[in-house]
Amino acid sequence: MTDTSLDGRSNTSPPRDAATPPAPKVSIQNRAYFPWLLMAPTLIILLVVGIFPFGYSIYLASTNIILSRPQLDTFFLGLEQYQDLMQDPQFFNALRITFIYTITAVFIEFWAGLGLALLFKRNIRGKAVYRLLLLLPMVIPPLVVGLIWRYMLFPNSGLISFYSNEIATFLNIAPPTFLSAPGSALRTLIFIDVWQWTAFMFLILSAGLAAIPPEPYEAAEIDGASSWRVFWTITLPMLRPAILIAVVIRTMDAFRTYDQIAVLTAGGPGNSTETLNIWLTNLGFRFFNVSKAAALSLVIFVIIVVLSFVFVKVLSRTSIEERE
């Protein structure tokens, strides 16, 4: 059979058998590789920024690589770096400072945030303005917060240091030290963390208070219960899920705080504010002992996983009790 196309050329093609059904069309969605095609970008990103660095850290932690001494041959040390960490007093000092910083900051932020949430539940004049001022520090990047406080606490010329020295001179007492003394530096860092992140606790706990139904309070009012009894028997138990969420998030965040401490003290004076993250950075980028730094990073990872597991278990138990 000869067909004539539009351009005048003849087209000789075999005749199509009318009895043969056309081949079924298989859409790309039905092919086996289609789900993998959709997940490919995510898997590639996960491999590049997650799995490969984690595996490379495990490799580094099992060697003796020190970048400042490239003449050393690389040896496989197994678990020797971890054993070295466990025998290093500096590790336990950094671990102690990290836990003191985290526990103290989260404890103060929780009670301050809860008090503010209970206060803002009442009818206060200008509540919107106060809430805006309260939330303002939370939206500032931690690095900028560190710089702001560093310039205000700079000895003699900083705003806070200058006026506190003037007041101390007027009262004939010793001028306060903020970041220059080992005893006060950690307290100052904790205060700055509380100043910035109490608003986060306030937000979570305010949402939890808003979710409590009014019926228990109405029953307690009929029974004539005191305010403290209402707080301990109704508010605090019904607020427990929100408390756990707020404490878990802030604990994980405070445990890995780096920016503010690096800007304000860099771990000093001495090593009085040297947390695990600060020591890790010093090991890797100051002393170039990348193998020991990799081992320390994996130890920090294990500590965070254990803490997360404990918090999730507590949170799950609380949710089950709430449903019962």
VOKE-228910 format. One line per field, with one value per residue: residue in one letter; y, x, z of N, C-alpha, C in turn. Coordinates in steps of 0.05 Angstrom, whole numbers, always signed. Layout:
% residues N
code (A	...)
nc2 (Y	...)
nc1 (X	...)
nc3 (Z	...)
cac2 (Y	...)
cac1 (X	...)
cac3 (Z	...)
cc2 (Y	...)
cc1 (X	...)
cc3 (Z	...)
% end
This chain:
% residues 324
code (M	T	D	T	S	L	D	G	R	S	N	T	S	P	P	R	D	A	A	T	P	P	A	P	K	V	S	I	Q	N	R	A	Y	F	P	W	L	L	M	A	P	T	L	I	I	L	L	V	V	G	I	F	P	F	G	Y	S	I	Y	L	A	S	T	N	I	I	L	S	R	P	Q	L	D	T	F	F	L	G	L	E	Q	Y	Q	D	L	M	Q	D	P	Q	F	F	N	A	L	R	I	T	F	I	Y	T	I	T	A	V	F	I	E	F	W	A	G	L	G	L	A	L	L	F	K	R	N	I	R	G	K	A	V	Y	R	L	L	L	L	L	P	M	V	I	P	P	L	V	V	G	L	I	W	R	Y	M	L	F	P	N	S	G	L	I	S	F	Y	S	N	E	I	A	T	F	L	N	I	A	P	P	T	F	L	S	A	P	G	S	A	L	R	T	L	I	F	I	D	V	W	Q	W	T	A	F	M	F	L	I	L	S	A	G	L	A	A	I	P	P	E	P	Y	E	A	A	E	I	D	G	A	S	S	W	R	V	F	W	T	I	T	L	P	M	L	R	P	A	I	L	I	A	V	V	I	R	T	M	D	A	F	R	T	Y	D	Q	I	A	V	L	T	A	G	G	P	G	N	S	T	E	T	L	N	I	W	L	T	N	L	G	F	R	F	F	N	V	S	K	A	A	A	L	S	L	V	I	F	V	I	I	V	V	L	S	F	V	F	V	K	V	L	S	R	T	S	I	E	E	R	E)
nc2 (-24	+43	+107	+177	+231	+298	+330	+311	+266	+196	+145	+84	+36	-22	-52	-42	-92	-100	-134	-141	-121	-57	-45	-45	+16	+32	+70	+117	+120	+69	+38	+1	+28	+78	+99	+101	+138	+184	+189	+197	+250	+265	+221	+226	+276	+262	+223	+252	+295	+270	+211	+200	+239	+220	+167	+178	+205	+163	+133	+170	+173	+126	+128	+161	+214	+277	+340	+381	+354	+327	+291	+245	+176	+145	+106	+50	+54	+32	+30	+64	+121	+134	+111	+143	+192	+180	+178	+229	+287	+335	+323	+306	+353	+388	+360	+364	+421	+428	+401	+429	+480	+468	+443	+482	+528	+510	+497	+547	+575	+546	+553	+609	+618	+590	+620	+670	+654	+640	+690	+721	+697	+722	+781	+833	+899	+925	+878	+857	+888	+878	+823	+824	+850	+811	+768	+786	+778	+724	+720	+739	+722	+674	+685	+740	+757	+742	+778	+828	+826	+819	+869	+901	+882	+891	+902	+960	+997	+978	+983	+962	+945	+994	+1026	+991	+991	+1044	+1046	+1009	+1036	+1080	+1054	+1035	+983	+922	+922	+888	+827	+801	+770	+762	+733	+666	+646	+678	+679	+633	+638	+686	+671	+633	+667	+699	+661	+648	+697	+700	+653	+643	+661	+622	+578	+604	+610	+556	+537	+573	+559	+507	+519	+545	+503	+474	+451	+490	+465	+434	+476	+504	+466	+463	+514	+513	+476	+506	+507	+525	+573	+552	+497	+487	+498	+457	+410	+412	+449	+439	+381	+374	+404	+375	+347	+391	+413	+374	+372	+424	+424	+382	+400	+448	+428	+396	+436	+472	+439	+435	+486	+535	+583	+632	+623	+617	+668	+701	+681	+641	+594	+608	+646	+612	+546	+550	+558	+521	+482	+418	+425	+470	+451	+410	+439	+468	+425	+406	+451	+484	+456	+418	+363	+320	+267	+256	+295	+276	+229	+251	+279	+236	+214	+255	+253	+202	+213	+252	+220	+183	+217	+236	+189	+176	+220	+214	+165	+180	+219	+187	+154	+191	+207	+160	+155	+201	+188	+145)
nc1 (+17	+10	+21	+9	+43	+36	+76	+81	+113	+118	+97	+114	+88	+77	+13	-32	-53	-118	-140	-102	-90	-72	-9	-8	-5	+44	+46	+93	+88	+74	+118	+173	+217	+200	+184	+235	+259	+232	+249	+303	+331	+326	+352	+403	+419	+416	+455	+501	+504	+494	+501	+552	+588	+581	+600	+653	+671	+672	+713	+756	+759	+781	+834	+900	+905	+934	+931	+968	+1016	+1036	+1076	+1071	+1057	+996	+958	+917	+878	+836	+794	+824	+826	+777	+787	+829	+801	+768	+805	+822	+825	+805	+762	+722	+717	+696	+649	+623	+616	+583	+536	+523	+513	+470	+429	+420	+406	+360	+326	+317	+295	+248	+216	+212	+188	+140	+117	+110	+74	+29	+19	+7	-39	-78	-119	-86	-66	-43	-21	-6	+38	+75	+82	+106	+155	+176	+183	+221	+279	+284	+281	+328	+389	+433	+489	+490	+467	+507	+548	+524	+518	+572	+595	+567	+584	+637	+699	+703	+692	+644	+572	+541	+582	+607	+568	+557	+607	+609	+567	+587	+632	+608	+580	+623	+644	+671	+680	+636	+650	+641	+652	+705	+724	+733	+692	+646	+638	+612	+562	+545	+540	+499	+458	+450	+432	+384	+359	+350	+321	+278	+230	+216	+200	+157	+122	+108	+87	+45	+11	-1	-30	-74	-100	-123	-184	-241	-273	-250	-229	-275	-302	-265	-270	-321	-315	-284	-228	-160	-114	-62	-72	-104	-66	-27	-56	-88	-71	-15	-10	-43	-15	+29	+44	+58	+98	+138	+150	+170	+214	+245	+260	+287	+328	+359	+375	+403	+444	+477	+496	+535	+550	+542	+575	+625	+633	+631	+665	+697	+708	+739	+750	+812	+793	+741	+691	+689	+654	+630	+623	+654	+705	+710	+712	+760	+796	+793	+800	+837	+880	+884	+877	+846	+828	+819	+781	+740	+727	+708	+664	+630	+621	+592	+548	+527	+513	+472	+435	+422	+399	+356	+327	+312	+279	+239	+217	+195	+159	+125	+103	+76	+37	+8	-13	-45	-84	-108)
nc3 (+0	-18	+7	+1	+23	+53	+31	-19	-27	-35	+10	+30	+68	+109	+109	+164	+209	+222	+259	+300	+365	+392	+427	+498	+535	+582	+636	+666	+720	+735	+733	+762	+781	+791	+844	+867	+834	+849	+901	+895	+895	+950	+975	+955	+977	+1031	+1033	+1021	+1059	+1108	+1116	+1093	+1119	+1172	+1169	+1154	+1199	+1235	+1213	+1218	+1273	+1287	+1274	+1275	+1258	+1254	+1233	+1236	+1238	+1189	+1175	+1203	+1201	+1182	+1226	+1243	+1299	+1326	+1382	+1411	+1413	+1439	+1488	+1504	+1509	+1553	+1593	+1598	+1636	+1619	+1587	+1624	+1653	+1613	+1603	+1653	+1657	+1613	+1628	+1675	+1654	+1618	+1651	+1691	+1661	+1633	+1675	+1701	+1659	+1650	+1697	+1698	+1648	+1657	+1699	+1673	+1633	+1664	+1685	+1639	+1626	+1653	+1651	+1627	+1620	+1560	+1540	+1491	+1475	+1515	+1506	+1456	+1467	+1501	+1467	+1432	+1440	+1425	+1370	+1351	+1321	+1352	+1348	+1339	+1387	+1422	+1406	+1418	+1475	+1487	+1474	+1509	+1558	+1558	+1591	+1631	+1585	+1565	+1564	+1607	+1642	+1653	+1681	+1724	+1749	+1765	+1802	+1839	+1857	+1881	+1923	+1949	+1943	+1916	+1845	+1800	+1765	+1701	+1653	+1659	+1702	+1729	+1762	+1754	+1699	+1676	+1701	+1679	+1625	+1629	+1646	+1601	+1564	+1589	+1585	+1530	+1515	+1549	+1529	+1492	+1524	+1548	+1504	+1490	+1538	+1546	+1503	+1520	+1568	+1546	+1523	+1563	+1589	+1615	+1653	+1698	+1729	+1742	+1773	+1815	+1836	+1855	+1896	+1929	+1928	+1941	+1909	+1904	+1910	+1865	+1826	+1835	+1831	+1786	+1743	+1736	+1729	+1682	+1647	+1635	+1585	+1550	+1581	+1579	+1524	+1516	+1552	+1532	+1480	+1492	+1525	+1489	+1455	+1488	+1504	+1460	+1451	+1421	+1392	+1423	+1468	+1443	+1421	+1466	+1509	+1489	+1515	+1559	+1621	+1628	+1628	+1644	+1622	+1583	+1544	+1518	+1462	+1451	+1466	+1429	+1381	+1389	+1391	+1338	+1302	+1324	+1349	+1310	+1316	+1288	+1291	+1346	+1355	+1322	+1349	+1397	+1378	+1364	+1413	+1438	+1404	+1419	+1473	+1465	+1437	+1477	+1516	+1487	+1479	+1531	+1543	+1504	+1520	+1570	+1551	+1519	+1558	+1588	+1550	+1544	+1595	+1595	+1557	+1582)
cac2 (+0	+68	+131	+202	+251	+325	+342	+298	+242	+172	+131	+56	+23	-46	-47	-50	-112	-90	-153	-140	-98	-41	-52	-28	+36	+31	+97	+116	+116	+41	+24	-6	+47	+105	+109	+107	+162	+206	+192	+200	+275	+264	+201	+237	+296	+247	+209	+271	+311	+255	+185	+201	+251	+202	+145	+188	+210	+137	+126	+188	+167	+101	+133	+179	+236	+304	+355	+397	+336	+310	+271	+220	+155	+139	+79	+43	+52	+19	+46	+78	+149	+135	+105	+168	+211	+173	+183	+258	+303	+358	+314	+307	+381	+398	+347	+377	+448	+426	+393	+451	+501	+459	+439	+507	+546	+500	+498	+575	+583	+533	+566	+636	+616	+582	+643	+689	+643	+643	+719	+730	+686	+742	+805	+853	+922	+926	+851	+852	+902	+862	+797	+830	+855	+786	+749	+798	+765	+697	+721	+748	+700	+671	+698	+769	+760	+741	+803	+849	+824	+823	+897	+913	+872	+895	+915	+990	+1013	+968	+998	+950	+946	+1022	+1035	+975	+1000	+1069	+1039	+996	+1057	+1096	+1038	+1028	+954	+912	+921	+861	+815	+786	+749	+760	+715	+639	+640	+693	+677	+614	+649	+706	+657	+622	+689	+708	+641	+651	+722	+696	+630	+641	+666	+597	+564	+619	+604	+529	+533	+588	+542	+486	+530	+552	+478	+462	+459	+505	+450	+428	+500	+511	+448	+470	+539	+506	+463	+525	+500	+549	+576	+533	+470	+486	+497	+432	+387	+414	+462	+426	+355	+376	+418	+358	+342	+415	+417	+355	+381	+448	+417	+365	+417	+467	+414	+389	+461	+483	+421	+439	+514	+541	+610	+652	+617	+622	+697	+715	+673	+620	+573	+619	+646	+584	+529	+551	+557	+504	+460	+397	+435	+488	+435	+396	+458	+473	+402	+403	+474	+499	+437	+401	+335	+314	+241	+258	+311	+259	+211	+267	+284	+212	+211	+275	+241	+181	+226	+264	+199	+171	+236	+237	+164	+179	+240	+202	+145	+195	+231	+167	+145	+212	+207	+137	+161	+220	+174	+128)
cac1 (+0	+26	+8	+21	+43	+29	+97	+80	+129	+103	+105	+106	+88	+61	-14	-36	-73	-140	-147	-81	-96	-48	+5	-18	+14	+51	+54	+118	+81	+71	+144	+183	+237	+189	+187	+264	+264	+222	+265	+331	+343	+328	+372	+430	+426	+420	+481	+523	+507	+489	+514	+581	+603	+581	+619	+680	+678	+679	+740	+776	+762	+797	+861	+916	+911	+938	+937	+992	+1039	+1031	+1097	+1064	+1042	+969	+954	+890	+880	+812	+780	+843	+818	+756	+800	+844	+782	+758	+827	+829	+809	+792	+736	+703	+712	+677	+623	+611	+607	+560	+512	+515	+501	+444	+409	+413	+391	+333	+310	+308	+277	+222	+200	+207	+168	+114	+107	+101	+50	+7	+14	-5	-66	-96	-124	-66	-67	-19	-10	+7	+64	+93	+89	+125	+181	+186	+191	+241	+306	+284	+284	+355	+408	+451	+514	+486	+463	+534	+562	+511	+526	+601	+601	+556	+599	+666	+709	+706	+679	+618	+551	+534	+606	+613	+550	+560	+631	+602	+551	+604	+649	+590	+574	+649	+647	+687	+664	+629	+663	+621	+664	+734	+731	+722	+667	+623	+634	+591	+536	+537	+531	+472	+438	+445	+415	+357	+347	+341	+304	+254	+206	+208	+185	+132	+104	+98	+70	+20	-6	-12	-50	-98	-113	-136	-212	-248	-290	-237	-227	-302	-308	-248	-281	-345	-305	-270	-199	-142	-100	-40	-83	-112	-42	-12	-73	-101	-56	+11	-13	-54	+5	+53	+54	+71	+123	+158	+159	+187	+239	+261	+271	+307	+351	+375	+386	+423	+467	+495	+501	+563	+554	+544	+599	+648	+636	+634	+688	+713	+716	+755	+779	+822	+774	+718	+666	+694	+635	+639	+624	+677	+729	+710	+722	+788	+812	+794	+808	+859	+902	+884	+876	+819	+819	+808	+757	+719	+718	+692	+638	+614	+613	+570	+525	+516	+500	+447	+416	+412	+381	+331	+313	+300	+257	+217	+204	+179	+138	+107	+89	+57	+15	-9	-29	-65	-105	-123)
cac3 (+0	-21	+16	-8	+45	+45	+14	-45	-29	-30	+35	+28	+94	+108	+119	+192	+211	+238	+281	+321	+383	+398	+451	+520	+544	+610	+646	+681	+748	+741	+731	+788	+790	+794	+871	+872	+820	+865	+926	+889	+906	+980	+982	+949	+998	+1056	+1031	+1021	+1084	+1132	+1119	+1087	+1142	+1196	+1165	+1153	+1227	+1248	+1203	+1230	+1302	+1290	+1265	+1291	+1240	+1265	+1209	+1240	+1237	+1166	+1171	+1217	+1185	+1192	+1236	+1253	+1328	+1337	+1402	+1429	+1417	+1459	+1514	+1511	+1519	+1580	+1612	+1597	+1655	+1605	+1578	+1646	+1659	+1593	+1607	+1677	+1651	+1595	+1643	+1693	+1637	+1607	+1671	+1705	+1643	+1627	+1700	+1705	+1636	+1654	+1718	+1689	+1627	+1668	+1713	+1653	+1620	+1682	+1687	+1615	+1623	+1664	+1635	+1633	+1602	+1542	+1539	+1464	+1474	+1533	+1493	+1434	+1479	+1512	+1445	+1415	+1441	+1414	+1341	+1345	+1319	+1376	+1343	+1344	+1416	+1435	+1401	+1433	+1503	+1490	+1474	+1534	+1582	+1554	+1616	+1632	+1564	+1559	+1577	+1633	+1659	+1661	+1702	+1748	+1762	+1778	+1825	+1859	+1868	+1898	+1946	+1961	+1942	+1893	+1820	+1791	+1741	+1686	+1636	+1663	+1725	+1724	+1776	+1743	+1670	+1670	+1709	+1658	+1601	+1635	+1647	+1573	+1552	+1600	+1573	+1502	+1509	+1566	+1512	+1479	+1544	+1551	+1482	+1491	+1561	+1541	+1486	+1537	+1586	+1531	+1515	+1587	+1589	+1639	+1672	+1724	+1745	+1752	+1795	+1838	+1848	+1871	+1920	+1946	+1929	+1941	+1884	+1903	+1906	+1837	+1810	+1838	+1825	+1760	+1722	+1731	+1716	+1655	+1630	+1633	+1557	+1541	+1596	+1569	+1498	+1519	+1565	+1513	+1458	+1503	+1534	+1467	+1443	+1506	+1505	+1437	+1448	+1413	+1382	+1444	+1484	+1427	+1418	+1492	+1525	+1475	+1534	+1581	+1627	+1632	+1615	+1662	+1606	+1559	+1541	+1499	+1435	+1450	+1466	+1403	+1360	+1394	+1383	+1309	+1286	+1337	+1352	+1286	+1323	+1277	+1300	+1373	+1352	+1311	+1371	+1416	+1365	+1365	+1442	+1441	+1390	+1436	+1496	+1456	+1431	+1502	+1528	+1471	+1484	+1558	+1541	+1488	+1537	+1589	+1537	+1511	+1582	+1595	+1531	+1550	+1619	+1588	+1543	+1601)
cc2 (+25	+92	+155	+222	+279	+338	+328	+273	+218	+158	+102	+43	-1	-40	-57	-70	-103	-108	-152	-116	-83	-49	-33	-8	+34	+58	+95	+112	+87	+26	+22	+15	+74	+115	+117	+133	+187	+211	+199	+227	+274	+244	+212	+258	+282	+234	+229	+286	+295	+229	+186	+215	+233	+179	+154	+195	+185	+129	+143	+181	+142	+103	+153	+204	+263	+321	+373	+380	+317	+288	+245	+201	+151	+110	+75	+38	+38	+38	+62	+107	+152	+130	+130	+189	+205	+177	+212	+274	+326	+349	+315	+335	+394	+386	+359	+404	+447	+419	+415	+473	+493	+457	+465	+526	+536	+502	+527	+583	+570	+548	+595	+636	+609	+605	+664	+680	+645	+672	+729	+718	+705	+765	+827	+875	+923	+900	+846	+864	+886	+836	+802	+834	+829	+768	+760	+784	+738	+698	+731	+724	+698	+685	+728	+775	+760	+767	+826	+849	+827	+852	+911	+905	+877	+911	+945	+1005	+1002	+982	+988	+951	+974	+1030	+1017	+982	+1026	+1064	+1027	+1016	+1074	+1081	+1029	+997	+947	+912	+893	+853	+798	+763	+745	+743	+688	+635	+654	+689	+657	+624	+670	+692	+644	+644	+698	+687	+643	+676	+717	+675	+626	+645	+640	+580	+577	+612	+577	+526	+550	+572	+519	+495	+536	+526	+465	+470	+473	+489	+444	+453	+508	+492	+455	+496	+533	+493	+481	+519	+526	+550	+557	+505	+467	+483	+469	+408	+388	+425	+446	+398	+357	+390	+400	+353	+367	+420	+399	+363	+405	+441	+400	+383	+435	+452	+406	+414	+472	+466	+426	+469	+519	+571	+630	+648	+624	+652	+710	+707	+654	+599	+583	+634	+619	+565	+528	+550	+539	+480	+440	+408	+454	+472	+420	+415	+464	+449	+400	+426	+490	+481	+418	+372	+324	+286	+242	+274	+294	+240	+226	+273	+260	+207	+231	+265	+220	+193	+238	+242	+187	+190	+237	+212	+166	+198	+228	+181	+159	+207	+211	+157	+165	+212	+184	+143	+181	+207	+157	+146)
cc1 (+18	+10	+23	+19	+37	+50	+99	+97	+112	+114	+95	+109	+70	+33	-17	-58	-94	-146	-127	-86	-70	-36	-4	+4	+19	+61	+79	+113	+79	+97	+156	+203	+226	+190	+216	+271	+255	+239	+294	+343	+347	+350	+400	+438	+432	+448	+504	+527	+502	+505	+544	+597	+604	+600	+648	+689	+686	+707	+761	+781	+778	+825	+876	+923	+912	+947	+962	+1018	+1036	+1052	+1091	+1050	+1015	+966	+925	+892	+856	+798	+799	+837	+797	+768	+816	+825	+773	+780	+835	+813	+794	+764	+715	+697	+692	+650	+608	+600	+583	+534	+503	+501	+473	+423	+401	+397	+363	+315	+300	+289	+249	+205	+193	+185	+140	+101	+96	+75	+26	-1	-1	-33	-87	-100	-105	-68	-41	-6	+5	+35	+84	+101	+109	+153	+193	+197	+214	+268	+306	+288	+311	+373	+427	+478	+512	+481	+489	+549	+551	+520	+556	+608	+590	+571	+629	+677	+713	+690	+651	+596	+545	+558	+611	+595	+552	+585	+625	+586	+568	+622	+632	+584	+599	+651	+663	+669	+659	+645	+642	+634	+694	+743	+719	+695	+643	+618	+612	+564	+526	+527	+503	+451	+431	+427	+387	+344	+336	+319	+281	+228	+197	+191	+157	+112	+92	+79	+44	+1	-18	-33	-76	-113	-127	-165	-220	-263	-276	-234	-254	-309	-291	-259	-305	-337	-290	-240	-183	-127	-77	-50	-92	-88	-29	-29	-86	-82	-30	+8	-24	-35	+29	+62	+69	+97	+145	+168	+178	+214	+257	+275	+293	+332	+370	+389	+408	+448	+487	+500	+530	+567	+560	+570	+624	+654	+643	+659	+707	+723	+731	+738	+788	+805	+748	+692	+670	+675	+645	+642	+648	+703	+732	+721	+751	+806	+815	+806	+831	+884	+904	+885	+848	+810	+806	+782	+734	+709	+701	+665	+619	+605	+590	+545	+511	+501	+473	+426	+405	+392	+355	+314	+298	+276	+234	+203	+185	+155	+117	+91	+69	+33	-3	-26	-51	-89	-122	-140)
cc3 (+0	-13	+6	+14	+34	+27	-13	-48	-21	-5	+33	+55	+93	+120	+148	+194	+231	+261	+304	+339	+388	+425	+474	+529	+574	+619	+664	+711	+755	+740	+759	+799	+796	+823	+878	+858	+835	+890	+921	+900	+936	+988	+977	+970	+1024	+1056	+1034	+1047	+1109	+1134	+1114	+1110	+1167	+1193	+1165	+1182	+1241	+1239	+1216	+1259	+1307	+1280	+1283	+1275	+1256	+1242	+1212	+1239	+1214	+1161	+1185	+1198	+1198	+1201	+1244	+1283	+1341	+1356	+1419	+1433	+1438	+1487	+1523	+1521	+1547	+1601	+1613	+1616	+1642	+1594	+1600	+1655	+1639	+1596	+1631	+1671	+1632	+1610	+1663	+1677	+1628	+1629	+1685	+1686	+1638	+1652	+1704	+1683	+1640	+1674	+1711	+1667	+1637	+1683	+1694	+1639	+1638	+1685	+1663	+1610	+1635	+1645	+1643	+1612	+1586	+1539	+1513	+1463	+1491	+1520	+1470	+1446	+1490	+1490	+1429	+1416	+1426	+1383	+1332	+1342	+1342	+1372	+1348	+1373	+1430	+1430	+1416	+1462	+1507	+1491	+1499	+1559	+1579	+1578	+1612	+1611	+1557	+1575	+1605	+1652	+1669	+1684	+1727	+1763	+1777	+1803	+1847	+1872	+1888	+1924	+1961	+1964	+1917	+1868	+1811	+1767	+1727	+1671	+1641	+1686	+1721	+1738	+1764	+1714	+1663	+1678	+1689	+1633	+1605	+1635	+1618	+1559	+1563	+1588	+1545	+1500	+1529	+1550	+1498	+1499	+1547	+1529	+1484	+1515	+1559	+1524	+1503	+1556	+1571	+1524	+1539	+1587	+1615	+1660	+1698	+1741	+1757	+1776	+1820	+1852	+1865	+1897	+1939	+1949	+1927	+1914	+1882	+1898	+1877	+1819	+1811	+1829	+1798	+1739	+1716	+1718	+1687	+1636	+1624	+1604	+1546	+1555	+1585	+1542	+1500	+1532	+1547	+1492	+1469	+1513	+1511	+1455	+1461	+1507	+1483	+1431	+1441	+1408	+1404	+1461	+1469	+1424	+1444	+1507	+1510	+1494	+1559	+1601	+1636	+1615	+1631	+1648	+1582	+1559	+1521	+1471	+1431	+1449	+1440	+1381	+1364	+1385	+1352	+1294	+1299	+1340	+1328	+1292	+1314	+1286	+1327	+1372	+1341	+1333	+1391	+1404	+1366	+1394	+1448	+1428	+1407	+1460	+1488	+1450	+1457	+1516	+1513	+1476	+1511	+1556	+1526	+1504	+1557	+1575	+1528	+1535	+1590	+1576	+1536	+1575	+1613	+1574	+1561	+1620)
% end
